[in-house]
Amino acid sequence: MSGTEFAIIDRYFARLGDFPSGRVPLGPGDDCAILNLSPGEQLCVSTDTLVEGVHFPVGASGGIVAHRSLVANLSDLAAMGAAPLGFVLALTLPRVDEGFLRAFSLRLGELVRTYDVPLVGGNLARGQLAVNITVFGTVPRGSWLARSGAAVGDDIYVSGTVGDAGEGLERWHDATDALARRYLFPVPRLALGQGLLDLASAAIDISDGVVADLGHICAASDVAATVMLDSVPVSAALSSSLGEHKARLAGLSSGDDYELCFTSSPSHREAIHRLGESLSLPLTKIGNIRAFDGGGRVSVVTGDGAKIELSREGYEHFDDP
Amino acid sequence: MSGTEFAIIDRYFARLGDFPSGRVPLGPGDDCAILNLSPGEQLCVSTDTLVEGVHFPVGASGGIVAHRSLVANLSDLAAMGAAPLGFVLALTLPRVDEGFLRAFSLRLGELVRTYDVPLVGGNLARGQLAVNITVFGTVPRGSWLARSGAAVGDDIYVSGTVGDAGEGLERWHDATDALARRYLFPVPRLALGQGLLDLASAAIDISDGVVADLGHICAASDVAATVMLDSVPVSAALSSSLGEHKARLAGLSSGDDYELCFTSSPSHREAIHRLGESLSLPLTKIGNIRAFDGGGRVSVVTGDGAKIELSREGYEHFDDP
């Protein structure tokens, strides 16, 4: 590591490991960081790389890149029902851009404090702009939310509204636009995930779109899903932009919202309603889990009974019955 | 994630998570992996990115890239005295190169089995060839080897021989050359690190060179070091290639050997000797820790009393007394 790299770390990243969680007896600066788990906990880990021009637009500010990178990872913790413990950052930069680094560091610091998730180590390398984060979290032993637990008859829910971020990507230059902000500054549903530990049978975060991600739950659980198009929760901003029907279709097929999609036994409906109220977060039932019949994993049904088959990749074909 | 990426993961990486350690109740394929720690353990984490053309030569085979990437990380565990638990791999590829991926996966699989360190998760992205690995390990609670424990009067040791990899880089095309193999296929000193938990006061792995890395120990411990040039252990291959004097200087200033440099109280000399014998690994005392006098952190003294000052960056100046 060169002198410049030490200076960058010292100026922009050293303080992101200062935090009061008391779970990091040794932070950045040694060969490894040391983290404490409690005896009743299991470790959750996830890693994501965001590459310029692929996962964020060329020219995005350091704040946007930092936010989307860390939240993509925190959202994976949320989908397991995990509480954040810390993260490591591997940053690849084409050159030292002080403005980018300052904005990156400022936003990262805000998230570190908001979610009590310290930066415990990292790596700087020179190359195409890319951000890799590996995040650590904990769950009470044996209680994580896997993708594989969905059972026939379960309800299917999504949190918040979906489709906003996909439309927001088109307008990302305008950080005052409500839809753009959903793309630029997603919120990880950590409290929801932890609240679902005793309620959900399976969960995933929506990064690729409801149909694609619900498809992962169905494949892992060897079941299928029917989604009612008219139940898909979309924002007023998206509806007024696309019209209601197109907004709901966009909500099913576009990604990057980082809401949670989860399944739950109908016996938990009241508890899930209360959880949503306590978090001031709408939790909307959008369909049901059914037995897999060898066809598509996820079927979408319109209000007049028409059936839309969508594959993981998006629309496969459109059937009018 | 596209269909191609799923196919790559399935073909080349899925089986690297199959292993008998029993510490990974949930491996790759969900939002997070789940790892078990025992109540008396603390978690060690480290992350390293290797970029083509910077950390490995352009045109290096998948096997070389896999080996150097994982061992660079395992070596950080070794330097903490940690036992491997698992790792996540974030691979960035410019295109799908089956030959590269096959060689990468084969070598990674050998290391997974050799060091009982399963692949528990990962990420594939398209971009400039780069490999980021975040590795997890465990230490008995409170017993890690930090850089900050070196005390005045401690002995300084290095394991094995140093300088080989730096010279080997020049010859990396010839994988039969003994020095080239030290560069291409370094060995992480995991058993040594764990054996040093009760013996060493500080430790680091030699990635930047003995002087640079011993300098990190000295800075973290606020001490200084005197190294006896004639004690620096070099291989017969390096000596016959460079001559003995130049070989020892190369041993101090060139990196990539992934040997351990550690400090220890003189009261442990006999125990350290026995540890080296039990591992069939030479552990050579190369100097002593002294008080920091505001000058250079690491001084090198030749047999005739001449003093060579070296900075972290390499040679700063050369003083004949």
Interface residues (C-beta under 8 A of the other chain):
Chain A: M1 G3 P25 L26 G29 D30 D31 C32 A33 I34 L35 N36 L37 P39 Q42 L43 C44 V45 S46 T47 D48 T49 L50 V51 V54 H55 D76 L77 A79 M80 A82 G86 V88 L89 A90 T92 V120 G121 G122 N123 A125 R126 G127 Q128 A130 N132 T134 F136 G137 V139 W144 A146 R147 S148 A203 I204 D205 D208 A220 E313
Chain B: M1 G3 P25 L26 G29 D30 D31 C32 A33 I34 L35 N36 L37 P39 E41 Q42 L43 C44 V45 S46 T47 D48 T49 L50 V51 V54 H55 D76 L77 A79 M80 A82 G86 V88 L89 A90 T92 V120 G121 G122 N123 A125 R126 G127 Q128 A130 N132 T134 F136 G137 V139 W144 A146 R147 S148 A203 I204 D205 D208 A220 R312 E313
